[in-house]
Amino acid sequence: MEIKESNYASTDQLVSDLLEKHIVAVGKPIPAYEKKEIAFTAYDDNGAVLGAVVGEIVWNHLHVSLLGIDQTMQKQGVGQKLLHHIEEYAQQFGARMVILETMSWQAPKFYQKNGYQIFGTVENHPIEGECKYYLSKVLPS
């Protein structure tokens, strides 16, 4: 066997195809694995970037992979507006829940204030004394 580095996009598709074949083989009524990538950026009236959010919709959930706010705009409601916007957008495509990760020095309390619940942690990651949090939120139907 030989393992080689490969192109991310084509390998992502290859893995998706392999997983689809596995689902068919085990006979489970799982919908096709289709990923819709989404991103939104917030701008002020002068066109300056206030913040942005990136995620993917897969099956019935949204995975928020990144949310960042300009430091001068933190605690001004920009993050909350971006988060709610991506949640509402994802609902239009059948998302019923959101899953995301954050670090102890980032925003676990922000997400909890916005209805997210911690369902898992990884202690001492990425360094001693820090923690990675896994959070989820059920979207209203």
FIFIMAR-533150 format. One record per residue: x, y, z of N, C-alpha, C in turn; residue number from 1; residue in one letter. Coordinates in Angstrom, 3 decimals, padded with zeros to 6 digits. Example, Ala and Ser with C-alpha at 12.3 -4.5 7.8 and 13.67 -1.06 7.14 Angstrom:
2
REC      n_xx      n_yy      n_zz     ca_xx     ca_yy     ca_zz      c_xx      c_yy      c_zz    k  r
REC   013.190  -005.690   007.800   012.300  -004.500   007.800   013.200  -003.300   007.800    1  A
REC   012.850  -002.250   007.080   013.670  -001.060   007.140   012.900   000.030   007.870    2  S
This chain:
141
REC      n_xx      n_yy      n_zz     ca_xx     ca_yy     ca_zz      c_xx      c_yy      c_zz    k  r
REC   000.846  -001.177   000.000   000.000   000.000   000.000   000.889   001.237   000.000    1  M
REC   000.411   002.265  -000.699   001.107   003.545  -000.737   000.089   004.635  -000.424    2  E
REC   000.430   005.560   000.437  -000.452   006.675   000.771   000.212   007.953   000.304    3  I
REC  -000.552   008.754  -000.463  -000.013   009.993  -001.017  -000.900   011.164  -000.625    4  K
REC  -000.284   012.332  -000.503  -001.051   013.544  -000.309  -001.870   013.786  -001.570    5  E
REC  -003.114   014.269  -001.380  -003.994   014.465  -002.529  -004.725   015.790  -002.446    6  S
REC  -005.360   016.160  -003.536  -006.140   017.387  -003.627  -007.345   017.299  -002.689    7  N
REC  -007.550   018.330  -001.876  -008.625   018.298  -000.880  -009.995   018.124  -001.530    8  Y
REC  -010.323   018.950  -002.518  -011.669   018.937  -003.107  -011.984   017.589  -003.748    9  A
REC  -011.055   017.054  -004.540  -011.340   015.782  -005.198  -011.370   014.628  -004.195   10  S
REC  -010.543   014.696  -003.157  -010.552   013.647  -002.144  -011.818   013.721  -001.295   11  T
REC  -012.283   014.921  -001.010  -013.545   015.098  -000.293  -014.676   014.430  -001.069   12  D
REC  -014.707   014.633  -002.381  -015.733   014.013  -003.212  -015.571   012.496  -003.235   13  Q
REC  -014.335   012.022  -003.325  -014.071   010.590  -003.316  -014.585   009.948  -002.035   14  L
REC  -014.283   010.565  -000.890  -014.740   010.027   000.393  -016.265   010.049   000.458   15  V
REC  -016.882   011.116  -000.017  -018.347   011.189  -000.043  -018.930   010.039  -000.857   16  S
REC  -018.332   009.764  -002.022  -018.803   008.662  -002.869  -018.639   007.324  -002.165   17  D
REC  -017.511   007.113  -001.493  -017.295   005.869  -000.752  -018.327   005.705   000.367   18  L
REC  -018.620   006.799   001.070  -019.621   006.735   002.139  -021.012   006.435   001.590   19  L
REC  -021.333   007.003   000.431  -022.629   006.722  -000.205  -022.755   005.234  -000.518   20  E
REC  -021.698   004.645  -001.060  -021.721   003.208  -001.372  -021.907   002.389  -000.098   21  K
REC  -021.272   002.816   000.991  -021.415   002.106   002.262  -022.862   002.177   002.765   22  H
REC  -023.469   003.352   002.664  -024.858   003.509   003.108  -025.770   002.567   002.330   23  I
REC  -025.574   002.494   001.028  -026.384   001.599   000.191  -026.143   000.146   000.603   24  V
REC  -024.897  -000.206   000.857  -024.544  -001.585   001.203  -025.171  -002.034   002.523   25  A
REC  -025.267  -001.131   003.507  -025.847  -001.518   004.798  -027.354  -001.362   004.810   26  V
REC  -027.918  -000.795   003.772  -029.372  -000.731   003.640  -030.081   000.232   004.579   27  G
REC  -029.402   001.260   005.021  -030.025   002.250   005.902  -030.691   003.339   005.069   28  K
REC  -031.824   003.857   005.527  -032.501   004.931   004.776  -031.893   006.309   005.071   29  P
REC  -030.611   006.432   004.834  -029.889   007.680   005.084  -029.897   008.487   003.789   30  I
REC  -030.226   009.785   003.877  -030.188   010.591   002.647  -028.773   010.733   002.103   31  P
REC  -028.671   011.086   000.847  -027.369   011.280   000.210  -026.556   012.312   000.984   32  A
REC  -025.245   012.102   001.007  -024.333   013.026   001.685  -024.028   014.164   000.731   33  Y
REC  -024.743   015.242   000.904  -024.544   016.432   000.084  -024.197   017.581   001.003   34  E
REC  -023.146   018.294   000.655  -022.668   019.388   001.491  -022.878   020.701   000.752   35  K
REC  -023.539   021.652   001.416  -023.705   022.991   000.856  -022.859   023.934   001.692   36  K
REC  -021.822   024.488   001.070  -020.947   025.425   001.775  -021.556   026.817   001.730   37  E
REC  -021.547   027.511   002.872  -022.132   028.853   002.940  -021.211   029.783   003.718   38  I
REC  -021.264   031.053   003.363  -020.448   032.065   004.043  -021.153   033.410   003.947   39  A
REC  -021.079   034.181   005.013  -021.655   035.529   005.047  -020.656   036.480   005.692   40  F
REC  -020.590   037.694   005.166  -019.717   038.728   005.706  -020.554   039.947   006.035   41  T
REC  -020.306   040.541   007.195  -021.006   041.766   007.615  -020.092   042.959   007.350   42  A
REC  -020.676   044.014   006.769  -019.936   045.235   006.442  -020.610   046.435   007.104   43  Y
REC  -019.835   047.464   007.409  -020.436   048.706   007.892  -020.851   049.553   006.688   44  D
REC  -021.399   050.732   006.939  -021.897   051.597   005.871  -020.803   052.068   004.915   45  D
REC  -019.545   051.994   005.348  -018.427   052.408   004.500  -017.758   051.231   003.785   46  N
REC  -018.302   050.022   003.974  -017.753   048.839   003.315  -016.659   048.130   004.080   47  G
REC  -016.384   048.560   005.298  -015.369   047.882   006.114  -015.944   046.582   006.687   48  A
REC  -015.121   045.558   006.742  -015.554   044.260   007.258  -015.713   044.323   008.771   49  V
REC  -016.887   043.884   009.244  -017.168   043.820   010.684  -016.959   042.412   011.224   50  L
REC  -017.217   041.426   010.374  -017.087   040.037   010.784  -017.576   039.123   009.686   51  G
REC  -017.380   037.816   009.895  -017.803   036.837   008.895  -018.056   035.499   009.562   52  A
REC  -018.846   034.671   008.857  -019.159   033.325   009.336  -019.124   032.370   008.148   53  V
REC  -018.602   031.162   008.400  -018.469   030.136   007.376  -019.034   028.832   007.928   54  V
REC  -019.760   028.091   007.090  -020.288   026.818   007.540  -020.689   025.921   006.388   55  G
REC  -021.176   024.752   006.738  -021.664   023.785   005.771  -022.967   023.192   006.270   56  E
REC  -023.877   022.963   005.339  -025.110   022.249   005.657  -024.941   020.829   005.129   57  I
REC  -025.092   019.861   006.020  -025.020   018.447   005.667  -026.196   017.757   006.333   58  V
REC  -026.913   016.942   005.556  -028.101   016.266   006.039  -029.030   017.294   006.694   59  W
REC  -029.329   017.129   007.957  -030.288   018.037   008.606  -029.616   019.002   009.577   60  N
REC  -028.322   019.244   009.392  -027.671   020.157   010.338  -026.717   021.120   009.640   61  H
REC  -026.516   022.225   010.323  -025.528   023.221   009.934  -024.312   023.031   010.820   62  L
REC  -023.139   022.992   010.218  -021.908   022.999   010.989  -021.275   024.366   010.783   63  H
REC  -021.209   025.166   011.841  -020.528   026.461   011.774  -019.062   026.175   012.019   64  V
REC  -018.238   026.396   010.983  -016.822   026.079   011.133  -015.997   027.268   011.610   65  S
REC  -016.380   028.475   011.213  -015.649   029.663   011.653  -016.586   030.851   011.821   66  L
REC  -016.385   031.611   012.876  -017.098   032.877   013.100  -016.078   033.832   013.699   67  L
REC  -015.843   034.939   013.020  -014.863   035.905   013.511  -015.397   037.321   013.400   68  G
REC  -015.123   038.112   014.417  -015.587   039.502   014.484  -014.378   040.407   014.678   69  I
REC  -014.354   041.522   013.946  -013.288   042.512   014.135  -013.262   042.895   015.611   70  D
REC  -012.068   042.972   016.171  -011.936   043.232   017.612  -012.636   044.508   018.054   71  Q
REC  -012.653   045.527   017.212  -013.302   046.792   017.588  -014.822   046.671   017.612   72  T
REC  -015.361   045.591   017.048  -016.811   045.416   016.959  -017.340   044.329   017.889   73  M
REC  -016.470   043.701   018.646  -016.933   042.645   019.543  -017.830   043.232   020.625   74  Q
REC  -018.822   042.440   021.016  -019.828   042.814   022.025  -020.720   043.959   021.544   75  K
REC  -020.895   044.069   020.225  -021.767   045.097   019.636  -022.943   044.454   018.884   76  Q
REC  -023.087   043.122   018.972  -024.198   042.438   018.327  -023.906   041.896   016.935   77  G
REC  -022.706   042.142   016.416  -022.369   041.675   015.064  -022.339   040.149   015.018   78  V
REC  -021.683   039.526   015.981  -021.593   038.066   016.018  -022.962   037.423   016.128   79  G
REC  -023.799   037.971   016.986  -025.149   037.438   017.161  -025.951   037.547   015.861   80  Q
REC  -025.834   038.686   015.171  -026.562   038.857   013.908  -026.061   037.885   012.851   81  K
REC  -024.743   037.707   012.744  -024.205   036.749   011.780  -024.642   035.322   012.112   82  L
REC  -024.586   034.961   013.378  -024.976   033.620   013.799  -026.439   033.358   013.485   83  L
REC  -027.303   034.298   013.828  -028.734   034.127   013.545  -028.998   034.092   012.045   84  H
REC  -028.254   034.879   011.284  -028.446   034.903   009.833  -028.109   033.544   009.215   85  H
REC  -026.965   032.971   009.602  -026.588   031.684   009.022  -027.527   030.568   009.485   86  I
REC  -028.028   030.659   010.728  -029.003   029.674   011.212  -030.286   029.737   010.387   87  E
REC  -030.805   030.948   010.187  -032.044   031.115   009.424  -031.858   030.673   007.975   88  E
REC  -030.727   030.982   007.397  -030.443   030.564   006.026  -030.430   029.035   005.938   89  Y
REC  -029.753   028.397   006.880  -029.644   026.940   006.869  -031.001   026.270   007.024   90  A
REC  -031.899   026.883   007.781  -033.238   026.319   007.948  -033.972   026.228   006.614   91  Q
REC  -033.706   027.154   005.719  -034.338   027.124   004.397  -033.923   025.881   003.604   92  Q
REC  -032.813   025.259   004.000  -032.314   024.070   003.324  -032.505   022.820   004.182   93  F
REC  -033.394   022.892   005.163  -033.758   021.733   005.957  -032.972   021.509   007.227   94  G
REC  -032.096   022.423   007.591  -031.323   022.243   008.831  -032.245   022.379   010.041   95  A
REC  -032.120   021.428   010.954  -032.918   021.445   012.180  -032.049   021.627   013.422   96  R
REC  -030.724   021.601   013.211  -029.821   021.787   014.338  -028.505   022.371   013.848   97  M
REC  -027.725   022.894   014.804  -026.410   023.466   014.506  -025.395   022.789   015.416   98  V
REC  -024.238   022.496   014.850  -023.126   021.940   015.611  -021.916   022.834   015.355   99  I
REC  -021.147   023.124   016.406  -019.943   023.932   016.238  -018.953   023.626   017.344  100  L
REC  -017.731   024.109   017.139  -016.684   023.971   018.143  -016.137   025.355   018.457  101  E
REC  -015.695   025.528   019.686  -015.013   026.756   020.081  -013.987   026.407   021.151  102  T
REC  -013.067   027.310   021.364  -012.015   027.080   022.347  -012.303   027.883   023.615  103  M
REC  -011.682   027.486   024.720  -011.928   028.138   026.007  -011.597   029.625   025.977  104  S
REC  -010.633   030.037   025.172  -010.262   031.461   025.112  -011.072   032.213   024.062  105  W
REC  -011.952   031.520   023.366  -012.743   032.173   022.328  -014.122   032.556   022.868  106  Q
REC  -015.152   031.771   022.547  -016.501   032.271   022.802  -017.504   031.247   023.341  107  A
REC  -017.138   030.357   024.262  -018.154   029.406   024.735  -019.353   030.092   025.390  108  P
REC  -019.125   031.152   026.136  -020.245   031.851   026.802  -021.135   032.566   025.790  109  K
REC  -020.526   033.119   024.740  -021.297   033.767   023.676  -022.281   032.770   023.069  110  F
REC  -021.804   031.580   022.737  -022.686   030.586   022.122  -023.763   030.120   023.099  111  Y
REC  -023.397   029.947   024.356  -024.392   029.538   025.350  -025.475   030.607   025.493  112  Q
REC  -025.112   031.885   025.447  -026.105   032.966   025.510  -027.029   032.954   024.301  113  K
REC  -026.584   032.330   023.228  -027.375   032.247   022.008  -028.054   030.890   021.834  114  N
REC  -028.231   030.178   022.944  -029.034   028.957   022.928  -028.288   027.663   022.691  115  G
REC  -026.973   027.694   022.670  -026.187   026.489   022.424  -025.876   025.775   023.736  116  Y
REC  -025.805   024.450   023.649  -025.498   023.618   024.810  -024.196   022.873   024.559  117  Q
REC  -023.345   022.818   025.572  -022.104   022.051   025.461  -022.449   020.565   025.562  118  I
REC  -021.986   019.778   024.574  -022.217   018.335   024.636  -020.919   017.540   024.714  119  F
REC  -019.794   018.244   024.645  -018.522   017.536   024.757  -017.364   018.501   024.937  120  G
REC  -016.297   018.002   025.515  -015.096   018.810   025.709  -013.862   017.953   025.475  121  T
REC  -012.777   018.609   025.106  -011.464   017.975   025.042  -010.561   018.842   025.912  122  V
REC  -010.187   018.297   027.048  -009.351   019.038   027.992  -007.908   019.111   027.500  123  E
REC  -007.209   020.161   027.924  -005.795   020.361   027.610  -005.523   020.337   026.104  124  N
REC  -006.396   021.019   025.369  -006.263   021.103   023.910  -006.462   022.532   023.461  125  H
REC  -005.649   023.119   022.687  -004.464   022.558   022.050  -003.224   022.624   022.930  126  P
REC  -003.351   023.255   024.102  -002.223   023.302   025.043  -002.751   023.020   026.450  127  I
REC  -001.862   022.724   027.344  -002.210   022.462   028.740  -003.007   023.627   029.315  128  E
REC  -004.116   023.317   029.977  -004.921   024.336   030.636  -006.033   024.925   029.785  129  G
REC  -006.049   024.633   028.491  -007.122   025.119   027.615  -008.062   023.971   027.288  130  E
REC  -009.184   024.298   026.661  -010.214   023.298   026.408  -010.920   023.594   025.089  131  C
REC  -011.238   022.542   024.364  -012.061   022.664   023.161  -013.473   022.221   023.531  132  K
REC  -014.464   023.039   023.170  -015.864   022.751   023.464  -016.607   022.400   022.189  133  Y
REC  -017.506   021.427   022.292  -018.417   021.058   021.205  -019.809   021.474   021.673  134  Y
REC  -020.494   022.246   020.837  -021.814   022.760   021.198  -022.829   022.450   020.111  135  L
REC  -024.091   022.396   020.514  -025.174   022.191   019.557  -026.385   023.010   019.960  136  S
REC  -027.246   023.217   018.980  -028.480   023.964   019.207  -029.543   023.386   018.286  137  K
REC  -030.712   023.112   018.827  -031.844   022.681   018.022  -032.521   023.947   017.507  138  V
REC  -032.738   024.010   016.195  -033.373   025.175   015.587  -034.887   025.048   015.691  139  L
REC  -035.592   026.174   015.856  -037.047   026.102   015.920  -037.626   025.626   014.597  140  P
REC  -038.721   024.865   014.684  -039.317   024.361   013.438  -040.403   025.271   012.913  141  S
